[in-house]
Amino acid sequence: ALARRATRPVAAWKLRGWHHKVRCYFHYATEARGAERILEKTPNHVHHLPELFATFPRARVILSIRHPVDAYASLRRRLERDRARGKNEARLRWMQISPQGFAGRYRKVARDERRALARWPGQALQLRYEDATAHPEDTFRAVCEFLSEPYDAAVVGESEAQLDAHGAPTKASRITVNRSVWRDWVEPEEARLLEGRLAKDMARLGYAPIADADPDAPRRV
């Protein structure tokens, strides 16, 4: 039944010719950048992977996930940063979300990532943010192997972050260990709510509760 439901949006996607339009866009985007391979990193694409694989049958997808409390704190931090930069409030609405709403959003992402790993085991790789920051070299070696790309130590080396005119990173700074500063952005009762609603997903992902943990104790990742 799940497979039948998954074919419906794909059929509509192809009927409208979107697979041809998207392939055409990526062809010219790759050509314009002089690249051999191009990366598309829109987070909501995780909800449209059947269409993606119908368009690019040999695609490789990296599914990123993070502890929900840290992820929610990061969202609030970005909202404040973008407001300080004077961004249009209408463009910030997607970040203005309650803990309850965020829990629902997170649950859908975790669900669709599980489905992708089961349906496309050789083409989907789940990457925990905490693993990438705690063990960057090992993590990115595994990512490069998954992508059949040579590993370059410069990926995790020393560098300064560079931003474009919109404040988006064009070159990331050096990867650092996740410091768990969620308390600066999320109240303990909000963290407890998130962990209560997402307990099953956290257990599947190997995340321990942190809302009531000693703030000075090392985090298990």
N, C-alpha and C positions, 0 to 999 in steps of 0.2 A: 504494500500500500504506500509506503514511504517513497519507494522508487517511482511509482506511478505519479504521485504528487510532484516529485522533483522534475519529471519530464514536462509538466505543463508550462512552467515559465520558460523553459528552454525552447519549446515549440513556438511559443509566442515571440520570443527573442529572435529566433531565426526567421519566422514569418515576416517580421518587420524589417529584416535585413540588418539588424544591429551587429551581428557577428562580422559582416563584411565591412561595416563602417568603422568598427573598433579596430579590426585588423589594419585597415587603411590608415587610421590615425597613428597607430603604433609604428607602422612602416615608415611614415614620413617623420614622426618624432625621433625615431632612431637615426634616420638618415640626416636630419637637421643637426643632431648632436654629434655626429661622427662616431657613434657608439656601436659596439658589437652586440650589446645587450642592454635593455632598458628595464628599469624597475618602476612599478606602479605601487604606491603604498597607501592608498585610501583605505582607512580602517573598515568602512562599511562594506567593502567588497567581500568580507567574510560571509555576508548573508546572500551573496550572489555567485558562489563558486560553481554551481552547475552551469550557469551561463558562461562563466569564465573558461571552464574546461571545454565547453562546447565550441568556444571561439579559438582557444589555444590548447589543443589536445595534449601537447607536450610541456605545458607550463609547469613551473615549480612554484609552490606557494609556501611562504613562511608564516606561520600562525603565531603571532605574538600575544602573550598573556602576562598579567602582573597581579600581585596580591590586590584584591579589591579595595582595601582600605588605602593602600598607597596609590592605586590608580585614581581613586576618587579625590585624594589630596592633590595629586598632580593636576587634575582637571580644575580644581578650585584655584590652584596657584596660577595656572595659565589664564584663567578668567580674569584674575586681578591684574596680571601682567599686561594682558591685551587691553583692559580698560585704561590702565595707566598710559598706554601708548596712544589712546584716543581712538581706538577702533570703533566702528559703527556698532551701536548696541544691538541692532537687529541681527548682525552677523555673529553675535555672541550668545544667542538664545539657546543653541544646542548645548552649551556648557552650563546653563542655568537650570540645573536639574537637582531634585531632592534626593536624599539617600535612597528612598524607596524606588524612585524612578531609575536611579543608577543601578540598583540591584537587579531590576528587571532587564535593563540593557545588558548588564554583565552576564546574566544568566543566558540570554539569547546568544551572545558571543561564544560562551563556553559550550553551549549546545551545538552550534554550527561548527565549531572547531572539532568537537568529538566526531560529528558526522563526517567531516572532511577526512580526518585521520583514518576512519573506518572505510570510507568509500574510495579514497585515493591514497593508499598507504605509501606508495613509492613516490608520490608527487607532492605530498603535504608534510611539513615538518613543524612541530610545535616548539616554540622558543620562549622560555620563561625569562622575563626581564631580569630577575634576580640571578639567574645562571650567567646571563650575558655580562652583568656587572661584577659578579663575584669571581668568575672564571672566564674572562673575555677571550683569552687565547684559545683555550680548549673549545669554547663554544663556537667561535668563529671559524676555527678549523673544521668543525663538524658542519657548519653552514656551508662553507666553501666546498666541502666534499659532496654534500647534498646537491649543490648547484653545478657540480663538475667544473668548478673554477679553481685556479691555483690560489693558494693562501698567500696573502701579503701581510707581513707583520706590521706594516704601516697602518693597517686598519685599527689596531689597538695601541698604536704608539702615541707619543707626545704630539699634541697639536693644539692650536687655538681655534675656538669656534668662530665661524664666519656666517653672517646672516645676510639675507637679501633685503631689498627695500621694504618688504612686508614683514620682516622679523622672522622669517622662516630660515632654518639652518641650511646652508649650502655645503658647509663642511663642519662636522661635529667636533667637539672638543674631546680630549682624552676620556676614555671610559673609566668611571670611578665606581667604587662599591656603593650600593644602595644604602643610604644613611638612615632611612626610616624617620623622616621628619614630618610624618603625617599629623602629629599633634599640633603643628603650627597652623593647620588648615581644617582639620576635622575634629569635632568634639567626641569625647570618649563614648557618649551614648549613641552618636551616629555610627561610630565604628562598630559598636556592639550590634546595632541594627543590621548593618551590612553583613557582618559575620554570621548572625543568626539566620538571615534569609538565604545566605549563600554557603551554608555549612557543607552541603553535599558536594557542590562544585569545588569548594576549597579542598575537601578531602581527596577528591579525584586528582586534583592538581598538585597535591602535596604541600598545601599551605596551612600553617598552624595559625590559630587565632593570636592576634597581637593587641587587641583592645585593652586587655587587662594585664599585659605583660610588663615586666620591669623595664622602663625605658632605657636603663643603662646596661641591660643584659644583651649579649650578642644575639643577632637574629639567625635563626636556622633557615638555610636556603637549600 
